[in-house]
Amino acid sequence: MTLLETASRLRPPELGPDEVRLRAIRQGGNSVEAFRAEIREWLADHWGEERAIRHRRLAERDRGWDPEFSRELGAKGWIGLGWPKAYGGQERSPADQMVFVEELAYAEAPLQVHQMAEMVVGPALIAHGTPEQRAEYLPCILRGEFSCALGYSESEAGSDLASLRTRAERVGEKWIIEGEKMWATNADKASHIWLAARTDRSAEPPHAGISVFLLPLDTPGIQIRPSMSMYGKTFSTTTYQDVAVPETAMVGPVNGGWRVITSALAAERMLIGRLVGVLQRVFDKILDHFRAAESGPQHLGHQADTLAKIGGLAADIEAARQFVFRNALLLQSGRIPVHEAAMTKMFAGELQERLGEGGLDLLGSAGLLSEEPGAPVAELEHLLRHSIMGVIGGGTSEIQRNIIATRGLGLPR
Ligand SMILES: Cc1cc2nc3c(=O)[nH]c(=O)nc-3n(C[C@H](O)[C@H](O)[C@H](O)COP(=O)(O)OP(=O)(O)OC[C@H]3O[C@@H](n4cnc5c(N)ncnc54)[C@H](O)[C@@H]3O)c2cc1C
């Protein structure tokens, strides 16, 4: 009996309950692909080449921010895809949401006006907000008319967010906020900030003394100081001096902010799919370049090396996509991916660096051209500068590795 025959007689391995559920969900793949086709058709009408080029000509700091496009998405009903229908969403599956995020990223569609509100604020308000807060904010988030920056990090509290020091004290019927936040992306453009503040200084463990507030960024006492990042966008230091907000600005219970922050994380994980769409787009541009150059001798000198690099990157991008879809399937089967999401974030984030560096190896110094006419892959240089977001923003790669080892593999902290 040949090895193949022997193998074919072996019983397939027993499937765990997760795998059974995942297989069942995979069979629904056709509807996901139909949704993908619908998205592409809509994008062709609403984000055609001409509009995309006009947007690309904006200064780097303004790219990605397009209130009109956000309103159009809202009018189509494509903001809040995963939200419950009872709150105006579509209850679309995580797989649909992933495909949506990936397709819009691939098309370079600008989502920053509404994205944090949709992915972080909305789901947290649905889970923890009061009926009044939901009535006030959810409809305008769904219309694409509400923008929000995230005020978590401080100079001494990034990876260890629980040690944050910005504080809020109750005085009469108000909360008075004092402190300073760092790195808030889009705080110079957004209307509101989603702020984590300490409401109990002696809480043990420290994360048990944190509360979350949603407040307008034009509240008296807030100062916003934007800084330019190496990838051409601003992020801001925001300072809070005697900032008075009503009790209704608090989301969730007093000192219950940690649960509010972590409950929004599952939705935030969808954003990793966006990165895969971006990587695929830049990779396809690199391929286009080499395909177009096939007839010219200039790129063929190191052909074997070139092919090996391209093949390796293709495999990595496909692996990142599989990570992302596995998270979607786990969510769909009712499990919150924790270490799986950390693996995805780490792998896709670091792949952004590898693709940027690999692309430069492949294209040589021409790969550094971006705005200039004749740039072989105009997006590549920016992708590399932006890769700091993939390996630091939203939790560093080192922290993701720790999560995999402790939460995933059960090793002691
Ligand atoms: C592009 C970008 C956009 C961002 N946007 C926002 C935003 O909108 N809102 C916001 O609130 N924040 C934002 N941030 C901040 C981001 O969340 C923090 O930078 C991140 O959490 C890391 O914190 P830190 O910079 O204080 O580094 P630190 O926590 O001081 O870490 C420094 C180094 O030590 C390592 N390290 C720390 N602890 C451990 C550990 N336990 N084990 C192993 N290694 C460790 C880290 O991996 C890192 O290499 C943004 C950051 C970037 C880069």
The ligand as an ORCA input file, in Angstrom:
! r2SCAN-3c Opt
* xyz 0 1
  C       0.689     56.111     15.122
  C       0.167     56.096     16.513
  C      -1.126     56.530     16.768
  C      -1.635     56.506     18.078
  N      -2.898     56.970     18.314
  C      -3.360     57.009     19.582
  C      -4.664     57.532     19.885
  O      -5.404     57.953     19.001
  N      -5.067     57.596     21.167
  C      -4.275     57.146     22.186
  O      -4.719     57.197     23.336
  N      -3.042     56.638     21.945
  C      -2.568     56.572     20.677
  N      -1.305     56.086     20.418
  C      -0.453     55.683     21.534
  C      -0.255     54.194     21.634
  O      -1.417     53.560     22.098
  C       0.942     53.967     22.567
  O       2.080     54.510     21.919
  C       1.181     52.506     22.838
  O       0.160     51.981     23.652
  C       2.543     52.270     23.533
  O       2.670     53.089     24.643
  P       3.962     54.043     24.845
  O       4.209     54.785     23.599
  O       3.731     54.813     26.092
  O       5.170     53.040     25.027
  P       5.570     52.291     26.373
  O       4.377     51.626     26.959
  O       6.331     53.242     27.246
  O       6.564     51.201     25.821
  C       7.916     51.494     25.432
  C       8.548     50.208     24.933
  O       8.570     49.239     26.025
  C       7.906     48.053     25.608
  N       7.139     47.509     26.736
  C       6.324     48.175     27.580
  N       5.787     47.335     28.489
  C       6.254     46.096     28.192
  C       6.060     44.808     28.753
  N       5.243     44.608     29.787
  N       6.717     43.754     28.180
  C       7.533     43.940     27.102
  N       7.767     45.145     26.535
  C       7.130     46.220     27.060
  C       6.943     48.479     24.519
  O       6.628     47.404     23.656
  C       7.755     49.551     23.803
  O       8.681     48.960     22.919
  C      -0.798     56.068     19.127
  C       0.510     55.627     18.849
  C       0.982     55.642     17.562
  C       2.398     55.176     17.297
*
